[in-house]
């Protein structure tokens, strides 16, 4: 593995599937079946290859591993790839979820199947590239290019207001990214390099750090999204197809949070300390206020979208407590939210494919006709509540403990998310699944088939495994988290 460019292989392997799909020109039923099969097999094989990264990774080494570097552009801008204990987890998360999203879209997408699968495969390459890039310009290319396939997925295969939602998504995220581009240019002119490991050792002036930090904040906060720039997310989730919603919530929201980890905290530590109060305040508002907003939603997708904003508030809260447990808890919460949010949106997609409604009032008593599916839905709902023994509990509990150690009242405010999460999640489950069948549509429902059962079962195993045995996830990131905090602490002492 020392000579094999494993990161480049995993990053661009989905494009092989794109080429194979482009060779299919027929649009008949058999061709669509072959296109779906190629997309699934490509993403599944990418996941298997990505496991070699985990196998070959040395968790005791805090720096970047499996590094690949070659000249790319003039002025020292290079094609530089590598992973540490933090980014490696998100590469695996991405490759793990993509084949499940392809399976979930198997019958749901009937028109322009070829274009849909191509967009998904390109999106996977771009998302993996964000997590493996070690040059800030290369990072920016992957980061921004990912907007294009998601914009197309929403705008072409979305709901009635898909054009409005897709443009809102694109414009919100693009506006913040323009400021990030200016920050990248300023960093290059000041440091003379765009190499991320080199930038980690560069001492930017305190005044410049503030402006750079705010520019990065504008991009990453929108991408997550943080309150109050979160308003694009519910509209996009409501209109996006099921697979698009799952990828957006499970992976794309993590790109902004990952940006804080890779740039704001280690490269601009003084500014991170200076603006920590803002991040903690906005995070607590997301946890408390957005949790209350989720309770009054009538659309299942919109409810889960708001819950995502609340759960991601734990992530930034943990990061800006500047403690081992806080940062590790935030990262664990990101991974757990990837599993749980994907499961929640794919579960909603199962119902929508049958009834063609996302309104909570359109259901009731689903457990009577879909008992197997209702069992999975209950598990995912409990994980969304943060029930101990599920993935949703681990990261939140770590962040709450770190917050209590820093300030009791911050921890107390963060802990209210467990109450609100249980309120809106269980109330939705009660109205959708319990009681007598609500109408004739519910009475006519059929339980999940083998393909849907496979998707639900794999996600269920992931949610339970991480909830019961999170140690493999925390062990692999410990050295990298310690190195991250070392950068912050050294600058603060200076």
N, C-alpha and C positions, 0 to 999 in steps of 0.2 A: 504493500500500500504506500510505501514511501515514494515510489516513482510514479504511481498511477494517479492522475489528476482526478481524484474521487469527487471533489466538490464541483468541478466543472462538469463532470459526468452527470451527477445528480441534478445539477441546475438545468442543464440543457437537454437531458434525456426526454422530457415531455415533448420537445420539438420533433423528435423522431416520430412520435405518434401523429403530429400535425402533418408531416410529410406523407405518411402512409394514408391518412384520411384524404389528403388532397388528391391522391391517385385514384380514389373512388369517384367516379363521375355520375353514376346512376343515382337516382333519388327514390328508387322503389323501396318496398318494405324490406327486402333482403339487404339492400345497400345500407339502409338505416340501422338494421340490426348489426351489420358488420362494423359500421362506424362506431356504434356504442361499444361494441366488443373491443375494438382497437383502443378507444379512449380508456376503457376500464383496465385492460391489460397493461397499457402503457403506464398508467398511474400506479397500478399495483406493483409492477416491476420496479418503478422508481422508488417506491416505498421499501421494497426488499433491498435494493442497492443502497439506499440511505442508511439502512441498519448497519452497514459496514462502517459508517462514520462513528456510530455509537460503540461498535465492537473495538475499533482501533483507537478510540479516544482515551487519553490518559487523564483521569480526573484529578490527579495530584498536581498537574501542571497548570498554573494560573494563566499562562499566556495563550496566544493563538497557535493552533495546531493544523496540520495538513495544509500548510500554506502553499499557495501557488502564486507566482508573480512573474509578469512579463511586461515589456513595454507596450503601451497602448496609444497614447496621444503624446504630443510634444509637451514640453515644460514639466516633465516629471510625472505626468498623470499616467498611472499604470493599471493594468488588469491585475488586481491583487485580491486574492480570495483566502479565506481562513475562517476557522470557527474556534470559539472558546466554550466553556461549560454552560454559558448562557445561550448563545446563538444556536448551538448544536441542538438544543431541545426544541427550538422553533422550526428548524429544518425538519426534524422528525415529525413534529405535530402537523406540519403542512403536508408532507408526503403521506402521512397516515390518514388524514381526513379527505384528501382529494378523491381516492377511489370510492369512498363511501358516498360522496356527493354525486359522483357519476352514476352509481347504482340508484340513488334516490331520484335522479332525473331520467331514469330509463324509459318510463312510460309517460312521465309528465310533459316531456318535450316531444312534440310530434311534428312541428314545422321547423324547417331549417336546422335539422339535427346536425348536419355537417358543420355549419357555422358555429353552432352552440358548443360542440365538443372542441373545435379548434380554439375558440375563445377561452375555454376552460383550461386547456393544455398550455396555452401561451401564458395565461394568468399564473399557473403553477410555476412556470419557469421564472417569471418576474418576482413572485413572492419569495421563492427560495433564494434568488439573487440578492434580495434585500438583506437577508440574514447571513449571507456568506461574503458580502462585499467588504473589503478592507481598504478601499480607496473611496474617499467621500464623493468624488464625481461619479464613480461607478455606482455607488449607493444611490445617488440622486437619480441616475438614469433608470435603475430598476424601480425605485420608489415611485417615480412619476409615471413611468410607462405602464405600471399596473392599473392606473386609472382608466386606460383605454379599453382593455377587454371587459372590465367591470361595467364601464359606461355602456358598452354595446350589449352586454348581457341584460342589464336593467332596461335599456331603451328598446330592445327588440323583443325580448321574451317576457317583459313585465306585464303589469296589470293595465287598467284603463288609463291611469295617470302616469304611465311609465316615462313618457318624454319629459314631463315636469320633474319627476323624481330623478331621472338620470342627469339632467342638466343641473339640478340643485346639488346633487352629489359631486359633479365634476367641478362646478364653479366654486363651491365652498372649499374643497380640498386643493384646488389649483391656486386659489388666492393666497392661502397660507404658504404654499410651496414656493411662490415667487419670492417671498421674503427669505425663505431658506436658501434659495439660489444666491441671493445677494450676500447672505452670511457666508456661504461657501467661498464666494469670490473674495470677500474680505479676509477670510482665514488664509486663503492661498497667498494673497499679496503680503500678509503679515508674516506668515510662517515659511513661505516659499515652497510649500508642499501640500498635497492633498492626501497623503498617506496617513491613514488613521492611527496606526501604532506610533508614527512619528509625532502626530498632533497630540497624542496623549502625554508626550514629554515636553511639549512646548508651553511656555509660560506666557499666556496672553495677558496684556495689561488689564487691570481691574475694570476700567471704564469700558474698554472694548468688549470684555466678557459680558457685561450687562446687555449691550446692544445685540451681540451675537446670540445670547441666551433668549432674549425676547423674540428674535427672528425665528429661531428654532422652535420656540414655544408656540408661535402662531401656526406653524405647520403641524407639529405633533399633536397639539391640543385639538385641532380640527379633525385630524385623522383618527383619534381614539374613539369617539370624540368626548371632550370634557364639557361640563356645563360652563358657560351658557352657549357654546358653539356646537351643541349637540342636535339642534333642531332638524338637521338634514336626515339624521339616521332613521327616525320612525317612518318618515315618508318613503325613504328608499326601501326599507325592509317590507313595508306593506305592498309596494309595487313590484319588488324583485321576485323572480321565480324562486322556488324553494331552494334549489342548489346554490343560487346566487346569495340568498340570505344566509345560508349556512356558512359559506366561505367568507362572506363579509364579516359576520359576527365572530366566527371562530379564528380567523387568521388575519384579515385585513385590518381589523381594529387594533391588533397587536403591533402593527408596524409603527404607529405613533408612539406607543409605550416603549417599544424597542429603541426608538430614536432617542428618548430620554436617557435610556441606559447606555447607549453607545456614544452619545455626543454631549448632551447637557450636563450630566453628572460628572463623568471623568475628564472631559476636555475643558469644561467651563465650571469648575467646582466652586470658585468664589461667588459667581453669580447664582449658582444653585443654592448656596447657603443664604445669599441675600434675598432670594425670592421664594424660599421654602415656605414662608408664611402664606404666600398666595396659593401655592400648590396645595398645601394642606387645607386651606379654606375652601377652595374650589372642589377638592376631593370630598370633603365633608358635606358640602351642599349637594353634590351628586349623590352621595350615599343616602342622605336624609330626604331632601326635597324631591329628587327624581324618583325615589322609592315610593313616595306618596302619590306622585303623578301616575305611576304604573298602576296603582290600586284602582283608579277610576276609568281605566281603558276598557272599551267594549270590543276591540279588535285583538285577537290573540297575538298576532304578529307585533302589533304596536306595543302590547303589554310586555312581551319578551324583549323588544327593542329598548324600551325604557329600563327594563331590569338590567340590560347589558351596560347601559351608561352607569347605573348605580354600582354594579359589580366592578366595573373598570375604575371606579373611584377608589376602591381599595388598592388598586395597583399603584396609582400615583401617590396615594397616602403612604404606602409602605416605602416607596422609593425615597421620598423626601423626609423620612424620619432618620435617615442616615445611620441605620443600624443593620447588623448582619441579619437579624430575624425579620426586620421590616422589608429589606430589599429581597431577601430570599422568599418571604411570604408573598410579595408582589409578583415575583416571577412564577411561583407556584400557582397563584391565582390566575395568571394569564393562561397557563397551560390548562388548568382545570376549567376555566371559562371556555376555552376552545372546545373541550369535550362536551360540556353541558349545554352551551349555547347552540352548538351544531345539533345536538340531540333534540333540543327543544324545537328548533325551527324545522328539522326534518320530521318530527312528530306532527307538527301543525300541517306540514305538507301532506302527510298521509291522510289526514282528515279532509284537507282542501281538495285533493285529487278525487275524492268520492262525493263530496257535498258541494264543492265550489263556493264555499263561504268561509271567511275567517272570523265572522261575528260569533262571540260567545253565546249569544241568545239563539243561534241557529242549531245548537246542540243540546245535550242533556241525556244522561243515561247511556252514554256510549259503551260503558262497561258491559251492558247487557248483550250487545251484539258483537263487540270486539274485545273479549276478555284478555286475550294474549297481548294485544296492543295496549290496553289500559294498564296492564301490569308494568310494561316498560315506561309508559307515560308517568306512572306514579313514581317510579325510581328516578326519572329525570326531574320531575317536579320537586321531589325531596332534595335532590342534589342542588337544584336552583335555590332552595331554601337555605342551604348550608347545613344539612343534616349530618351529624357525625357518622363517619363510616363511608361517606361519599366524597368525591373529589371537591365538591363545592365548599366543604367545611375547612379543609386543611389550610389553604392560603388565607382565607378570611380570619381564621383563628390566629395564625401567625402574625398577621398585621395588627389585629386587635391587641395581642399581647405586647407587641412592640410599641403600639400607641399608648397603652397604659403605662409602660415603663417610662415613656417620654413625658406624658402628661395625662393624668387620670381622665380629665374631661374630654380630651380628644379621643381617648379609647372608649369612653362611654358613648360619645356621639357616633363613633364608628360601629359600636355594637348594636345600635338601633337598626342597622341594616338587616340583622338576623330576624328581627321582629317584623319589619316591613316586608322582607323577602318571603317569610312564611305567610304573611297576610295575603299578598297579591297572588302568590303561586298557588296556595291551597284553595283560595277562593275561586280561582279560575278552574282548577281541577274539579272542585265540587260541582260547579255549574256545567261543565262540559261532560264529565264522565259519570257522575253519581246520580242516583235517583232512577225514576222510571224513564223510558225512552221519551225524549222531548217532542218528537214529531215523526211523521212517516219516513222522512229521509233517514233518520237515525235507526228506525226499525228495519230499514232495508240495507243497512251497512253490512259488509262482509269483513271478517277479520283479516289481518295482514297475511300475505303469502310468503313464500320461502325467501324471495329476494328482500322484501321489507323486513322480514324477521332477522335475516342475516345482518342488515345494517343496524337494526335496533340492538341486537345481541352484542355485536362488536363494540358499539358505543357503551352499552351497559357494563360490559366487562372492564372497559377502560375507566369508566366512572367509579366502579367499585374498587378496582385494583389501586388506583391512585388514592382513594379515600382510606383504604385499609393499610396500604404499604407505600407511603410516599417517599421512603428513604432513597430509592434509586434516583428519584428526581432531584432531591436536595443534595445528595452526595456528589452528583456530577457537576453541580454548579458552585459548590462551597468555595473552592479555590479561586474561581473567577469572581465571585461576589466579594471575597476578601481583597482581591487585587483592585477591584473597582473602588471599594471604600478606602483603600490605601491611597489612591490618587486624590480622593476628596479630602482625607484627613491631612495629608502632607501639605496641600495648598492652604488649608485652613490654619495650620500652625504657622505657616510663613506669613 
